Amino acid sequence: MSLLEKTIQSITPRDSVARKAARERIRRLTMPPGALGKICDLAVELAGITGRMPPPVARKMVVVMAGDHGVVDEGVSASTREVTRQMVANFITGGAGVNVLARLNGAEVVVADVGMADRDEDLVRSGKLIGINVMKGTRNMRREPAMSREQAIKAIEAGIEIAERFVDTVDVFGAGEMGIGNTTPATAIVSILTGRPVEGLCGKGAGLRPEGVKRKAGIIEESIALHKPDPSDPLDVLAKVGGLEIGAIAGLILGAAARRKPVLVDGFISTAGAMIAKALAPFVRDHFILAHASGEPGHPAMREWIGRDPLLHLDMRLGEGTGAALAMNLVEAAARILSEMATFEGAGVHEGDLA
């Protein structure tokens, strides 16, 4: 049995007993019913994912998956692929947006090369960059499949391996990414899995002008028409029009879910990974949380297909894991409400006085 198959078989639904205990605890806390709104909903979700009351959330990590894309040669991005390498170095030295937001809540940021075209080997040797490079960037999906089916599986299994590496020392994962051009495969994935036309899903990514967005949409449509990915086969979709970092994010989500560790899914690209994960293992939907609503136009269709609402609506679209890092503060708040807020009985407050 492969690592992917074994992991999928290990994923079970959320823990109903822990969810019930969380709801009962919330009912007895010193506040009117529903007064903390979605924070309490999040607390119940965390209890269900972890199977523990209160859910452990103290040890946090954002994993940034890095990969390059051959379709960048078609002019689908305002940036060049060299920026992937440059930004990976920025993550490692702590200067990127995700690093700043992670420091707010004490989260560690780790970076993994799962598909970079060029990397600094010294960073891998020093342990500062996790090197599980499946291939040096995807192929140009406008001309040929982005990767083979075997490489798609390896990308997912790279994410599972990373989850397994840290799962005993991390309570909450954040899924982030870096890969110039990766809104193109993410848009292709959402179009295929939802059955919606590309035109209404395609956005500006890192800063394309309207004419560039139109060209990008046309390239995605051509790629889908050329390869005819099977929407009922997520591995086929990932292989033909996906990204290595998207596959690795799917693997991180699957690997964490198998060990009942919650994953905060960042924006557009990370949600594409979550879609692949859910298509492979439907129960995985119970184990990840959408951190924020991306400003990319395709994200609402993703959220509807997954059937989950995001925690934050801040019009963010930076990627990197920034939304996941920011939402970790809400996760901590939800868990602390469960563990630290007094009950009516404990505080000597008459329940009817706060109704």
C-alpha positions in Angstrom: 0.0 0.0 0.0 1.4 3.4 -1.0 1.9 6.3 1.5 -1.0 8.1 -0.1 -3.4 5.2 0.1 -2.4 4.5 3.7 -2.9 8.1 4.7 -6.3 8.4 3.0 -7.5 5.2 4.8 -6.4 6.7 8.2 -8.7 9.8 7.9 -11.9 9.5 9.9 -14.8 11.9 10.5 -14.5 14.5 13.2 -15.0 13.5 16.8 -18.7 13.9 17.7 -18.1 13.3 21.4 -15.6 16.1 21.7 -17.8 18.4 19.7 -20.7 17.7 22.1 -18.5 18.3 25.1 -17.4 21.7 23.6 -21.0 22.8 23.0 -22.0 21.8 26.5 -19.0 23.7 28.0 -19.9 26.8 25.9 -23.5 26.6 27.0 -22.4 27.0 30.6 -19.9 29.9 30.1 -20.6 33.3 31.6 -22.2 35.0 28.5 -25.5 35.1 26.7 -26.1 32.3 24.2 -24.2 32.9 20.9 -22.5 36.1 22.2 -19.1 35.2 20.8 -20.5 34.0 17.5 -18.1 32.3 15.2 -15.4 32.1 17.8 -17.5 29.5 19.6 -18.2 27.7 16.3 -14.4 27.5 15.8 -13.9 26.1 19.3 -16.4 23.3 18.5 -14.6 22.6 15.2 -11.2 22.4 16.9 -12.6 20.0 19.5 -14.0 17.8 16.7 -10.8 17.8 14.7 -8.5 17.0 17.6 -10.8 14.8 19.6 -9.7 16.7 22.7 -11.3 19.1 25.1 -10.0 21.7 25.3 -8.2 21.3 21.9 -4.4 21.8 22.1 -3.3 24.7 19.8 -0.2 26.2 21.5 2.4 24.9 19.0 1.9 26.5 15.6 3.7 26.1 12.3 3.2 27.6 8.8 4.6 25.4 6.0 5.4 27.3 2.8 5.5 24.9 -0.2 7.6 26.2 -3.1 7.4 25.2 -6.7 7.8 26.7 -10.2 5.5 26.5 -13.3 6.4 26.0 -16.9 3.3 27.9 -18.0 5.0 31.1 -16.9 6.7 31.0 -20.3 3.3 32.0 -21.7 3.2 35.3 -19.9 0.6 34.4 -17.4 2.3 36.3 -14.6 3.6 39.9 -14.1 6.7 38.4 -12.4 9.4 36.1 -13.6 10.1 32.6 -12.1 13.4 33.9 -10.5 11.2 35.6 -7.9 10.3 32.2 -6.5 13.9 31.6 -5.5 14.3 35.2 -4.2 11.2 35.0 -2.1 12.2 31.6 -0.6 15.4 33.3 0.6 13.2 36.1 2.0 11.1 33.6 4.0 14.2 31.9 5.4 15.7 35.2 6.6 12.4 36.2 8.2 11.6 39.2 6.0 8.3 38.2 4.3 4.7 39.0 5.3 4.1 35.5 6.5 7.1 35.8 8.9 5.8 39.1 10.3 2.4 37.7 11.0 3.7 34.4 12.3 5.8 36.2 14.9 2.6 37.8 16.3 1.5 34.4 17.7 4.8 32.6 18.0 4.3 30.4 15.0 7.3 28.8 13.3 7.7 29.2 9.5 9.3 26.4 7.5 9.9 26.3 3.8 9.9 23.3 1.6 11.2 23.0 -2.0 8.9 20.5 -3.7 9.3 21.8 -7.2 11.6 24.8 -7.6 13.4 25.2 -10.9 16.4 26.6 -9.1 17.4 26.5 -5.4 20.3 27.4 -3.1 21.8 24.0 -2.2 23.5 25.5 0.8 20.1 26.2 2.3 19.2 22.6 2.0 22.5 21.4 3.5 22.1 23.8 6.4 18.6 22.5 7.1 17.0 25.9 6.5 15.2 24.6 3.4 13.4 21.2 3.3 14.5 19.7 0.0 11.9 17.2 -1.4 12.1 18.3 -5.0 9.9 16.1 -7.2 10.9 17.9 -10.4 12.4 21.3 -11.3 9.1 23.0 -11.9 6.1 21.7 -13.8 6.1 21.6 -17.6 4.2 24.1 -19.7 0.6 22.9 -19.4 -0.4 24.8 -22.5 1.9 22.4 -24.5 2.0 19.2 -22.4 0.7 17.8 -19.1 2.2 19.7 -16.2 3.5 16.5 -14.7 3.1 12.7 -14.9 0.5 11.0 -12.7 3.5 9.5 -10.7 5.0 12.9 -10.1 1.6 14.2 -8.9 1.5 11.3 -6.4 5.0 12.1 -5.3 4.1 15.8 -4.8 1.2 14.8 -2.5 3.4 12.3 -0.7 6.0 15.0 -0.2 3.4 17.0 1.7 2.4 13.9 3.7 6.1 13.3 4.6 6.4 16.9 5.8 3.3 16.6 8.0 4.7 13.4 9.5 8.0 15.0 10.2 6.4 17.7 12.4 3.1 16.2 13.6 4.4 15.2 17.0 5.7 18.7 17.8 3.0 20.8 16.1 -0.6 21.3 17.2 -1.8 23.5 14.4 -0.5 23.8 10.8 -0.9 26.6 8.4 -0.7 25.8 4.6 1.2 28.4 2.6 2.9 28.5 -0.8 5.3 30.3 -3.1 5.4 29.8 -6.9 5.3 32.5 -9.5 2.4 31.8 -11.9 0.5 29.5 -9.6 -2.8 31.2 -9.8 -3.0 29.8 -13.3 -3.0 26.1 -12.3 -5.2 27.0 -9.3 -7.8 28.6 -11.6 -7.7 25.5 -13.9 -8.3 23.2 -10.9 -11.3 25.2 -9.6 -12.8 25.4 -13.1 -12.5 21.6 -13.6 -13.7 20.5 -10.2 -16.6 22.9 -10.0 -17.6 22.8 -13.7 -17.6 26.6 -13.9 -16.2 28.6 -16.9 -12.6 29.9 -16.5 -13.6 33.5 -17.4 -15.4 34.2 -14.2 -12.7 32.6 -12.0 -9.5 34.0 -13.5 -7.9 37.0 -11.6 -4.9 39.2 -11.8 -2.6 37.1 -9.6 0.5 39.1 -8.8 -0.6 42.1 -10.8 -1.7 41.4 -14.4 -3.5 44.2 -16.3 -7.0 43.4 -17.6 -5.7 42.4 -21.0 -3.2 40.1 -19.3 -6.0 38.5 -17.3 -7.9 37.8 -20.5 -4.9 36.2 -22.1 -4.3 34.1 -19.0 -7.9 32.9 -19.1 -7.5 31.9 -22.7 -4.4 29.9 -21.9 -6.1 28.1 -19.1 -9.1 27.2 -21.4 -6.7 26.0 -24.1 -4.8 23.8 -21.6 -8.1 22.2 -20.3 -9.3 21.6 -23.8 -6.0 20.0 -24.8 -5.6 17.6 -21.9 -9.3 17.0 -20.9 -8.7 16.3 -17.2 -11.2 14.0 -15.6 -13.0 15.9 -12.8 -13.8 12.7 -11.1 -10.1 11.8 -10.8 -8.2 14.5 -8.7 -4.8 12.9 -9.6 -5.5 13.3 -13.3 -6.5 17.0 -12.7 -3.4 17.7 -10.6 -1.1 15.9 -13.1 -2.4 17.6 -16.2 -2.9 21.2 -15.1 -1.8 21.5 -11.5 1.2 22.5 -9.5 3.8 20.7 -7.4 3.3 23.0 -4.4 -0.5 22.6 -4.8 -0.1 18.8 -4.6 2.2 19.2 -1.5 -0.4 21.3 0.2 -3.0 18.6 -0.4 -0.6 16.1 1.1 0.1 18.3 4.2 -3.7 18.5 4.8 -4.1 14.8 4.3 -1.2 13.9 6.5 -2.3 16.3 9.3 -5.9 15.0 9.1 -4.7 11.4 9.5 -3.2 12.5 12.9 -6.1 14.8 13.9 -4.1 18.0 13.6 -6.0 21.0 12.2 -4.7 22.9 9.2 -5.5 26.5 8.5 -5.8 26.8 4.7 -4.5 30.1 3.3 -6.0 31.8 0.2 -6.5 30.9 -3.4 -3.6 28.5 -4.1 -3.8 26.7 -0.8 -7.5 26.3 -1.2 -6.8 24.6 -4.6 -4.7 22.1 -2.6 -7.6 21.6 -0.2 -9.9 20.9 -3.1 -7.5 18.2 -4.3 -7.3 16.7 -0.8 -11.1 16.7 -0.4 -11.6 15.1 -3.8 -9.2 12.3 -2.7 -10.6 11.9 0.8 -14.0 13.5 1.5 -13.7 13.2 5.3 -10.7 15.5 5.1 -13.1 18.4 4.9 -13.8 17.9 8.6 -10.1 18.6 9.5 -9.1 21.8 7.8 -10.3 25.4 8.3 -10.4 28.1 5.6 -8.4 31.0 7.1 -9.6 33.8 4.9 -11.6 34.8 1.8 -9.1 35.5 -0.9 -9.5 38.5 -3.2 -9.1 36.3 -6.2 -12.4 36.0 -8.1 -12.4 32.2 -8.1 -12.3 31.8 -4.4 -16.0 32.0 -3.7 -16.6 29.1 -6.1 -13.9 27.1 -4.2 -15.6 27.8 -0.9 -19.0 26.8 -2.2 -17.6 23.5 -3.6 -15.8 22.7 -0.3 -18.8 23.8 1.8 -16.9 25.9 4.3 -16.9 29.6 5.3 -13.6 31.4 5.9 -12.8 33.0 9.3 -11.6 36.3 7.9 -12.8 38.6 5.2 -10.0 41.2 4.7 -9.6 41.3 0.9 -6.2 39.7 1.2 -4.5 37.9 -1.7 -0.8 37.9 -0.9 -0.6 34.1 -0.4 2.6 32.8 1.4 0.4 31.6 4.3 -0.3 35.1 5.5 -4.0 34.5 6.1 -3.3 31.2 7.9 -0.8 33.0 10.2 -3.2 35.8 11.0 -6.1 33.3 11.7 -3.9 31.4 14.2 -4.7 34.2 16.7 -8.4 33.3 16.3 -7.7 29.6 16.8 -5.8 30.5 20.0 -8.7 32.7 21.2 -11.3 30.0 20.6 -9.3 27.4 22.5 -8.7 29.7 25.4 -12.4 30.6 25.7 -13.0 26.9 26.2 -10.3 26.4 28.7 -10.1 29.7 30.6 -13.5 31.4 30.6 -15.5 30.8 33.8 -18.8 28.9 33.9 -21.9 30.2 35.6 -21.5 27.8 38.4 -17.8 28.5 38.8 -18.2 32.2 38.9 -21.3 32.3 41.0 -23.3 34.1 38.3 -27.0 33.4 37.8 -27.5 32.2 34.3 -30.7 34.1 33.8 -29.0 37.4 34.5 -27.1 37.3 31.2 -29.8 35.9 29.0 
